Amino acid sequence: MPSATTGVALAARAKRIAPVLKALSDENRLTILLAVADRRSSVTELTAATGLSQTLVSHHLKSLRDNGLVIATPVGRSNVYSLCCEAIAEPIALLSMLATADDCPA
């Protein structure tokens, strides 16, 4: 049987993970994240790749940045967005594979 300390530690970890999962649960944010996983992109490039408006892309990028999933690197007068780290690259690749798997219900 787990100790109370373990339960508290698990709850603390779940509390940190929940906002990230919430960010990933939005189809538009996931679309943007998949695009950024394919290649570093500006808002203009993400707008073209996703078909979303510039305002909507910027709105969703803020959530992805706030949750530590993407980083913005200033390039000239705009930002180029990329995945935060390799730690997120593998799960994003796995999620992408789920959508193309023959035996996946998606």
C-alpha positions in Angstrom: 0.0 0.0 0.0 1.5 3.4 -0.9 2.4 5.8 1.9 0.7 9.2 2.4 3.9 10.8 1.3 3.8 9.0 -2.0 0.2 10.0 -2.5 1.1 13.7 -1.9 4.1 13.5 -4.3 1.9 11.8 -7.0 -0.7 14.5 -6.5 1.9 17.2 -6.9 3.2 15.7 -10.1 -0.3 15.3 -11.4 -0.9 19.0 -10.6 2.1 20.0 -12.7 1.2 17.7 -15.6 -2.5 18.6 -15.9 -2.0 22.0 -17.5 0.3 20.5 -20.1 -2.3 17.8 -20.9 -4.9 20.5 -21.1 -2.8 22.5 -23.6 -2.3 19.3 -25.7 -6.0 18.5 -25.6 -6.9 21.4 -27.9 -6.9 20.4 -31.6 -5.6 23.7 -32.8 -2.7 23.7 -30.3 -1.9 20.1 -31.1 -1.9 21.0 -34.9 0.5 23.9 -34.2 2.7 21.6 -32.0 2.9 19.0 -34.7 3.9 21.6 -37.3 6.6 23.0 -35.0 7.8 19.4 -34.4 8.3 19.0 -38.1 10.2 22.3 -38.5 10.9 25.5 -36.6 8.4 28.1 -37.8 7.3 31.7 -37.6 3.7 32.7 -36.9 3.3 33.4 -40.7 4.6 30.0 -41.6 2.3 28.4 -38.9 -0.6 30.3 -40.2 0.0 28.9 -43.7 0.7 25.4 -42.5 -2.4 25.2 -40.3 -4.9 27.3 -42.1 -5.6 29.2 -38.8 -5.7 32.9 -38.6 -2.6 34.8 -37.4 -4.5 35.9 -34.3 -5.6 32.4 -33.4 -2.1 31.0 -34.0 -0.6 33.6 -31.7 -3.2 32.9 -29.1 -2.5 29.2 -29.1 1.3 29.7 -29.2 1.0 31.7 -25.9 -0.6 28.7 -24.2 2.1 26.4 -25.6 4.8 28.8 -24.4 3.2 29.3 -21.0 3.1 25.5 -20.6 6.8 25.1 -21.6 6.1 23.1 -24.8 7.5 25.6 -27.3 10.2 28.3 -27.2 10.3 31.5 -29.2 13.6 32.7 -30.6 13.8 36.2 -31.9 14.9 36.4 -35.6 14.8 39.9 -37.0 11.4 41.4 -36.2 9.6 38.1 -35.6 9.9 35.0 -33.5 10.7 31.5 -34.7 9.0 28.8 -32.7 10.5 25.4 -31.9 9.8 22.5 -29.5 11.1 23.3 -26.0 13.3 20.3 -25.8 14.0 16.7 -26.9 11.9 15.5 -24.0 8.7 16.6 -25.8 9.8 15.5 -29.3 9.4 11.8 -28.7 5.9 12.0 -27.2 4.8 14.3 -30.0 6.2 11.8 -32.6 4.3 9.0 -30.8 1.1 11.0 -30.9 1.6 11.7 -34.6 2.1 8.0 -35.2 -1.1 7.2 -33.5 -3.0 9.2 -36.1 -1.5 7.2 -38.9 -1.5 3.8 -37.4 -3.8 1.3 -39.3 -5.1 -0.2 -36.0 -5.7 3.1 -34.3 -9.4 4.1 -33.8 -8.6 7.8 -34.5 
